[in-house]
Amino acid sequence: MVLEDGRVFQGERMGADGEAVGEVVFNTSMTGYQEILTDPSYRGQMVCMTYPLIGNTGVNDEDVESRRIFADGFIIRSRSLIPSSWRTTTTLEDYLERAGIVGLCELDTRALTRHLRDRGSKMGIIGEGDQRPEVLLEKLKRHPSIVGRDLVKEVTCDKPYDWTQGTWDLAGGYGDRDGGRFRVVAMDFGIKSNILRLLVDAGCQVKVVPATASAKDILAEKPDGVFLSNGPGDPEPLTYAIDTVRGIVGKKPIFGICLGHQILGLALGGKTFKLKFGHHGGNQPVKDFATGRIEITAQNHNFAVDVESLGDQVRPTHVNLNDDTNEGLAHRELPIFSVQFHPEASPGPHDASPLFARFTRMMDTGKPVEV
């Protein structure tokens, strides 16, 4: 693998043959690699897992967060060839190969992680055979970065659909739950399935619409609230989504997560910026100003909202304790709030899961979120 700054890392082939190009980021989760691979937020990126042993629980048919793998490449230290889990249906390597995803193993992931931490996230290319690093570097230079690139149109759904599936249960797996009290329209910027499941569990009837849906289309559904999903890449090129959200502000309660948080910040007049190496993993400490609690959260983003750019009508609700970047915002007068992290976990902790109940209370009262 060759990075854009010329650094070369050697490893062994894993998964599909061929080349892979993407922004290389590191993820600090110890497990949950299947959920990470199928998270549409990783479109355009190659993921390096910092935990050294990956694949030991195999892959199953249930722990997926979307319709397919969206990560562009996968990098690990040591692969586990013999998975051990009663739910396993195949190995990680077979899963990657069938999906056409290029991976590397037996690579010094500690050195790679330190390099990315010190120098920042880098575009990278995985090559095969005896290709010279300088040849791969020239190919990499011709590939666009994620800055200024619209990746949402590559992951969003083609048409609206209803979602009725709730969260997983040991006795019966996933089950449908019809007849929720609140009607919610979810804008799909790359939405994870467990977000939809938790909305259903919270008592919502959920309709998912493409990222290109207009404010008129969404308001025609007469929702009690609008949800803005996670998704990949840079929020600034998504002018169509920003305009849509701006057209909904003040008309319906809004709850946003991750990219949805950034789009909401832009719609409310704020700005965003790119982080040095982003937040990726299941152990990010965040302070909730409303409760005073410190929550350990799952995160996956390379951009953040500039809290200083927000007007007086918007206030921060959460802060990242590692780097003091914004992790949440709320409108002072309108029922609108969003968070940068992932309260739905999958994978990750459940500390912030009460935010879904906060959304339903906001739809019930029509009042701003408590901050």
FENQUICOR-V209338 format. One record per residue. N is the residue number from 0. RES is the residue in one small letter. PHI is phi as a letter, one per 30 degrees, with the letter a starting at -180 (none if undefined). Layout:
# FENQUICOR-V209338
<<N & RES & PHI> <N & RES & PHI>>
This chain:
# FENQUICOR-V209338
<<0 & m & none> <1 & v & c> <2 & l & c> <3 & e & d> <4 & d & c> <5 & g & j> <6 & r & d> <7 & v & c> <8 & f & b> <9 & q & c> <10 & g & a> <11 & e & c> <12 & r & d> <13 & m & b> <14 & g & i> <15 & a & d> <16 & d & d> <17 & g & j> <18 & e & c> <19 & a & b> <20 & v & b> <21 & g & l> <22 & e & d> <23 & v & d> <24 & v & b> <25 & f & c> <26 & n & c> <27 & t & c> <28 & s & d> <29 & m & d> <30 & t & b> <31 & g & i> <32 & y & d> <33 & q & d> <34 & e & d> <35 & i & d> <36 & l & d> <37 & t & c> <38 & d & d> <39 & p & d> <40 & s & d> <41 & y & c> <42 & r & e> <43 & g & i> <44 & q & b> <45 & m & c> <46 & v & c> <47 & c & c> <48 & m & d> <49 & t & d> <50 & y & d> <51 & p & d> <52 & l & c> <53 & i & b> <54 & g & j> <55 & n & d> <56 & t & c> <57 & g & i> <58 & v & b> <59 & n & b> <60 & d & d> <61 & e & c> <62 & d & d> <63 & v & c> <64 & e & c> <65 & s & a> <66 & r & d> <67 & r & a> <68 & i & d> <69 & f & c> <70 & a & d> <71 & d & d> <72 & g & a> <73 & f & b> <74 & i & b> <75 & i & b> <76 & r & d> <77 & s & b> <78 & r & c> <79 & s & c> <80 & l & d> <81 & i & b> <82 & p & d> <83 & s & b> <84 & s & a> <85 & w & d> <86 & r & c> <87 & t & d> <88 & t & c> <89 & t & a> <90 & t & d> <91 & l & d> <92 & e & d> <93 & d & d> <94 & y & d> <95 & l & d> <96 & e & d> <97 & r & d> <98 & a & d> <99 & g & i> <100 & i & c> <101 & v & d> <102 & g & b> <103 & l & b> <104 & c & b> <105 & e & h> <106 & l & c> <107 & d & d> <108 & t & d> <109 & r & d> <110 & a & d> <111 & l & d> <112 & t & d> <113 & r & d> <114 & h & d> <115 & l & d> <116 & r & d> <117 & d & d> <118 & r & c> <119 & g & j> <120 & s & e> <121 & k & b> <122 & m & d> <123 & g & b> <124 & i & b> <125 & i & c> <126 & g & c> <127 & e & b> <128 & g & i> <129 & d & c> <130 & q & d> <131 & r & d> <132 & p & e> <133 & e & d> <134 & v & d> <135 & l & d> <136 & l & d> <137 & e & d> <138 & k & d> <139 & l & d> <140 & k & d> <141 & r & d> <142 & h & c> <143 & p & d> <144 & s & d> <145 & i & d> <146 & v & d> <147 & g & i> <148 & r & c> <149 & d & d> <150 & l & c> <151 & v & d> <152 & k & d> <153 & e & d> <154 & v & b> <155 & t & d> <156 & c & d> <157 & d & d> <158 & k & a> <159 & p & d> <160 & y & a> <161 & d & c> <162 & w & b> <163 & t & b> <164 & q & d> <165 & g & c> <166 & t & d> <167 & w & d> <168 & d & b> <169 & l & e> <170 & a & d> <171 & g & b> <172 & g & i> <173 & y & d> <174 & g & b> <175 & d & d> <176 & r & b> <177 & d & c> <178 & g & i> <179 & g & d> <180 & r & d> <181 & f & c> <182 & r & c> <183 & v & b> <184 & v & c> <185 & a & c> <186 & m & d> <187 & d & c> <188 & f & c> <189 & g & k> <190 & i & d> <191 & k & d> <192 & s & d> <193 & n & d> <194 & i & d> <195 & l & d> <196 & r & d> <197 & l & d> <198 & l & d> <199 & v & d> <200 & d & e> <201 & a & d> <202 & g & j> <203 & c & c> <204 & q & c> <205 & v & c> <206 & k & c> <207 & v & c> <208 & v & b> <209 & p & d> <210 & a & d> <211 & t & d> <212 & a & d> <213 & s & d> <214 & a & d> <215 & k & d> <216 & d & d> <217 & i & d> <218 & l & d> <219 & a & d> <220 & e & d> <221 & k & h> <222 & p & d> <223 & d & d> <224 & g & a> <225 & v & b> <226 & f & c> <227 & l & c> <228 & s & d> <229 & n & d> <230 & g & l> <231 & p & c> <232 & g & i> <233 & d & d> <234 & p & d> <235 & e & d> <236 & p & d> <237 & l & d> <238 & t & d> <239 & y & d> <240 & a & d> <241 & i & d> <242 & d & d> <243 & t & d> <244 & v & d> <245 & r & d> <246 & g & d> <247 & i & c> <248 & v & e> <249 & g & i> <250 & k & c> <251 & k & b> <252 & p & d> <253 & i & b> <254 & f & b> <255 & g & b> <256 & i & b> <257 & c & h> <258 & l & e> <259 & g & d> <260 & h & d> <261 & q & d> <262 & i & d> <263 & l & d> <264 & g & e> <265 & l & d> <266 & a & d> <267 & l & d> <268 & g & j> <269 & g & d> <270 & k & b> <271 & t & b> <272 & f & b> <273 & k & d> <274 & l & d> <275 & k & d> <276 & f & b> <277 & g & i> <278 & h & c> <279 & h & b> <280 & g & k> <281 & g & c> <282 & n & b> <283 & q & d> <284 & p & d> <285 & v & b> <286 & k & c> <287 & d & c> <288 & f & d> <289 & a & d> <290 & t & c> <291 & g & i> <292 & r & d> <293 & i & c> <294 & e & c> <295 & i & d> <296 & t & b> <297 & a & c> <298 & q & b> <299 & n & a> <300 & h & a> <301 & n & c> <302 & f & b> <303 & a & b> <304 & v & d> <305 & d & d> <306 & v & d> <307 & e & d> <308 & s & d> <309 & l & d> <310 & g & d> <311 & d & d> <312 & q & d> <313 & v & c> <314 & r & b> <315 & p & d> <316 & t & c> <317 & h & b> <318 & v & b> <319 & n & d> <320 & l & d> <321 & n & d> <322 & d & b> <323 & d & i> <324 & t & d> <325 & n & d> <326 & e & b> <327 & g & a> <328 & l & b> <329 & a & b> <330 & h & d> <331 & r & d> <332 & e & c> <333 & l & c> <334 & p & d> <335 & i & b> <336 & f & a> <337 & s & a> <338 & v & b> <339 & q & d> <340 & f & c> <341 & h & c> <342 & p & d> <343 & e & d> <344 & a & h> <345 & s & h> <346 & p & c> <347 & g & k> <348 & p & d> <349 & h & c> <350 & d & e> <351 & a & c> <352 & s & e> <353 & p & d> <354 & l & d> <355 & f & d> <356 & a & d> <357 & r & d> <358 & f & d> <359 & t & d> <360 & r & d> <361 & m & d> <362 & m & d> <363 & d & d> <364 & t & c> <365 & g & i> <366 & k & c> <367 & p & e> <368 & v & d> <369 & e & d> <370 & v & b>>
